[in-house]
């Protein structure tokens, strides 16, 4: 196995998963990005972080990008003598916008790009399977890798996914609170079983959501009804649940983004929302490209920790 000389960089998008009824299956890539660059060195691991998580995230092998790179290098055939990593983070940490999936996808793709024949040793399908194994489920890593609106599922051989184009009338807005949420705690709030009528209703709305997002956005409000997970998680994030209810009462197709506490709205939001000062409101485009790898170090634009173009 031959490591390539010089630096490689990857731009990875934020993602929103579940999208209401599509629990652990549906996801959407958003135009808010982390930029990460890496190169092989003669020894040791160095990590620098700018932006979100700076001063809080580990600067050694415990950093999630490095962990993912190590896992990918194992699959590729061996570990490099050392690594230097530079991260410019714009995706809010632990808010339900896929920051951990972005880190995992970045690590897998950077490792692959640092091996001379990495794409032959670890193709796109294998990269998705590995990223999903590291994350625990594929609904965030799939849109991060593929871009757009994705449907992901798991077979005995591992995760698979497809990406579908989104109707032009879909214009996401996210409401990001200051407080953080933990996916593990949100999952712990879910019951082991749900009533059959709730499962049947949610399955039907998930199917309708695919049609609404790709073809008929006018159906997004009924298509985002969920009885599988959001109500069970509401007591742990009451402000998020209240905002979702208020938006939906105003006719806005709103859902909890991932495990929360961010709220995602698919349709036009009245100026009065969210109300109060505890939320940042960002209008974000849909990222249709997914993760993008290029050669070279991060430039001046990539090193800017402010997300250009978002409206707040």
ChimeraX attribute file (.defattr): number of C-alpha atoms within 10 A of each C-alpha:
attribute: neighborCount
match mode: 1-to-1
recipient: residues
	/A:1	12
	/A:2	12
	/A:3	19
	/A:4	15
	/A:5	12
	/A:6	13
	/A:7	19
	/A:8	23
	/A:9	26
	/A:10	26
	/A:11	21
	/A:12	34
	/A:13	36
	/A:14	30
	/A:15	33
	/A:16	28
	/A:17	30
	/A:18	25
	/A:19	29
	/A:20	26
	/A:21	27
	/A:22	26
	/A:23	20
	/A:24	17
	/A:25	21
	/A:26	28
	/A:27	30
	/A:28	32
	/A:29	33
	/A:30	28
	/A:31	23
	/A:32	25
	/A:33	28
	/A:34	26
	/A:35	27
	/A:36	28
	/A:37	24
	/A:38	30
	/A:39	23
	/A:40	23
	/A:41	15
	/A:42	10
	/A:43	11
	/A:44	13
	/A:45	16
	/A:46	16
	/A:47	18
	/A:48	16
	/A:49	19
	/A:50	16
	/A:51	18
	/A:52	19
	/A:53	16
	/A:54	14
	/A:55	11
	/A:56	8
	/A:57	14
	/A:58	14
	/A:59	18
	/A:60	18
	/A:61	17
	/A:62	11
	/A:63	15
	/A:64	21
	/A:65	27
	/A:66	27
	/A:67	18
	/A:68	26
	/A:69	27
	/A:70	19
	/A:71	20
	/A:72	25
	/A:73	22
	/A:74	12
	/A:75	18
	/A:76	19
	/A:77	12
	/A:78	15
	/A:79	18
	/A:80	19
	/A:81	12
	/A:82	13
	/A:83	20
	/A:84	19
	/A:85	24
	/A:86	20
	/A:87	27
	/A:88	24
	/A:89	28
	/A:90	22
	/A:91	26
	/A:92	21
	/A:93	17
	/A:94	18
	/A:95	23
	/A:96	28
	/A:97	31
	/A:98	29
	/A:99	25
	/A:100	20
	/A:101	30
	/A:102	31
	/A:103	28
	/A:104	28
	/A:105	31
	/A:106	34
	/A:107	28
	/A:108	25
	/A:109	27
	/A:110	29
	/A:111	29
	/A:112	24
	/A:113	24
	/A:114	25
	/A:115	22
	/A:116	14
	/A:117	15
	/A:118	23
	/A:119	16
	/A:120	11
	/A:121	14
	/A:122	21
	/A:123	11
	/A:124	13
	/A:125	12
	/A:126	17
	/A:127	22
	/A:128	24
	/A:129	21
	/A:130	24
	/A:131	29
	/A:132	24
	/A:133	14
	/A:134	20
	/A:135	19
	/A:136	12
	/A:137	20
	/A:138	31
	/A:139	32
	/A:140	34
	/A:141	40
	/A:142	35
	/A:143	36
	/A:144	38
	/A:145	27
	/A:146	24
	/A:147	29
	/A:148	23
	/A:149	28
	/A:150	28
	/A:151	21
	/A:152	23
	/A:153	17
	/A:154	14
	/A:155	7
	/A:156	5
	/A:157	8
	/A:158	16
	/A:159	23
	/A:160	18
	/A:161	21
	/A:162	14
	/A:163	20
	/A:164	16
	/A:165	14
	/A:166	22
	/A:167	14
	/A:168	12
	/A:169	15
	/A:170	21
	/A:171	16
	/A:172	21
	/A:173	23
	/A:174	24
	/A:175	22
	/A:176	23
	/A:177	20
	/A:178	13
	/A:179	13
	/A:180	15
	/A:181	19
	/A:182	14
	/A:183	14
	/A:184	9
	/A:185	12
	/A:186	20
	/A:187	13
	/A:188	11
	/A:189	16
	/A:190	15
	/A:191	10
	/A:192	6
	/A:193	8
	/A:194	12
	/A:195	9
	/A:196	9
	/A:197	10
	/A:198	12
	/A:199	16
	/A:200	12
	/A:201	15
	/A:202	23
	/A:203	18
	/A:204	14
	/A:205	23
	/A:206	23
	/A:207	13
	/A:208	18
	/A:209	26
	/A:210	21
	/A:211	17
	/A:212	22
	/A:213	22
	/A:214	16
	/A:215	16
	/A:216	17
	/A:217	21
	/A:218	14
	/A:219	15
	/A:220	24
	/A:221	19
	/A:222	15
	/A:223	25
	/A:224	24
	/A:225	23
	/A:226	24
	/A:227	20
	/A:228	23
	/A:229	22
	/A:230	25
	/A:231	13
	/A:232	15
	/A:233	22
	/A:234	18
	/A:235	12
	/A:236	16
	/A:237	17
	/A:238	12
	/A:239	17
	/A:240	24
	/A:241	20
	/A:242	12
	/A:243	20
	/A:244	23
	/A:245	16
	/A:246	15
	/A:247	19
	/A:248	18
	/A:249	11
	/A:250	12
	/A:251	16
	/A:252	19
	/A:253	28
	/A:254	28
	/A:255	30
	/A:256	27
	/A:257	28
	/A:258	28
	/A:259	27
	/A:260	29
	/A:261	30
	/A:262	31
	/A:263	30
	/A:264	28
	/A:265	25
	/A:266	21
	/A:267	19
	/A:268	15
	/A:269	19
	/A:270	11
	/A:271	7
	/A:272	7
	/A:273	14
	/A:274	18
	/A:275	9
	/A:276	7
	/A:277	8
	/A:278	13
	/A:279	20
	/A:280	14
	/A:281	19
	/A:282	17
	/A:283	20
	/A:284	18
	/A:285	16
	/A:286	24
	/A:287	23
	/A:288	21
	/A:289	16
	/A:290	25
	/A:291	25
	/A:292	17
	/A:293	18
	/A:294	14
	/A:295	14
	/A:296	14
	/A:297	18
	/A:298	21
	/A:299	8
	/A:300	7
	/A:301	10
	/A:302	20
	/A:303	18
	/A:304	16
	/A:305	19
	/A:306	16
	/A:307	16
	/A:308	12
	/A:309	12
	/A:310	14
	/A:311	11
	/A:312	12
